[in-house]
Amino acid sequence: MVDRPAAHLAAEIATQPGDWRAVLARVDEALAVLPPRGARVAVTGCGTSFYMAQAYATLRETSGTGPTDAFAASEYPLGRDYDHVVAISRSGTTTEVIDLLERLRERSDGPTTTALVATAGTAIPDLATHALLLPEVDEHSVVQTRFATTTLALLRATLGEDLSAAIADAEAVLAEDGSTALEGVREAEQVTFVGRGWTVGLAHEAALKLRESAQFWTESYPAMEYRHGPISIATTGRATWAFGEVPAGLDEDVRATGAHFEHRAIDPLADLLRVHRLCLAKAEQAGVDPDRPRHLSRSIILT
């Protein structure tokens, strides 16, 4: 039997509110292996996992839990000292993360490391000091959705956030009719995503999702950077989508170009699910299978 296009991605998008609710039962388990309050922390990953790392790093630092930086695994500054490194990898086999953890283990004064991984029996959990496995949100689609959002939901909960509103917003997003859920963006020829603070990572992730799943032209920026050049491509038939807080006047500036300005006053992680729905719609329009993006595989393993 041949899977119909988007079968896996559609199913994995649909489970997310329930996944977030279920993972809250693991907060104490996560706290036991994550960095303690006050620790100097680096968070790392590749692709989607890096963008979740960016979001968590900002949330951890702004919550007063401790200084926290985020790096793509290939760009980690080995000469800098951290107390604890958190590595995120769905597959547990990403080459750059493996290389980084191996190099950190070689140091006699190396940091404590924690790996957040979906797939057991892989290299990354074995290389880390601690590992937290999330097999319940592993995925068949090459395109990451529920592992990434559930990992970030868990990390937010460990910082003391109440996710009940986020879960309710996500349920509403998935229940909404497509004609209203994606009005203004479904037919857009181009979308630019912007965010502030922790939602900059979500903006980058949203853009990546549409590029991967639908071969669609997207860009992403910190919201205050948008007027420093990127706004030059805004025009009729295109859209700018903001996550979370919107800088004063940005919506008017976008609309003045003729472009559509998209923003909802809901939890930004739930708003990312609207992007996931847009991925399915844009992939269908383009006639591509988002479960199998061109030139991509489930894990990037370099030889």
ABEGO torsion letter per residue (X at the ends): XBBBBGAAAAAAAAAAAAAAAAAAAAAAAAAAABBBBGBBBBBBEBEAAAAAAAAAAAAAAAAGAEBBBBBBAAABBAABBBABBBBBBAAGABAAAAAAAAAAAABAABBBBBBBBABBGBAAAAABABBBBBAAABBABABBAAAAAAAAAAAAAAAGBBAAAAAAAAAAAAABBAAAAABGAAABABBBBBBBEAAAAAAAAAAAAAAAAAGBBBBBBBAAAAAAGAAAABBBGBBBBBBEBBBBGAAAAAAAAGBBBBBBBBBAAAAAAAAAAAAAAAAAAAGBBAABBBGBBABBBBX
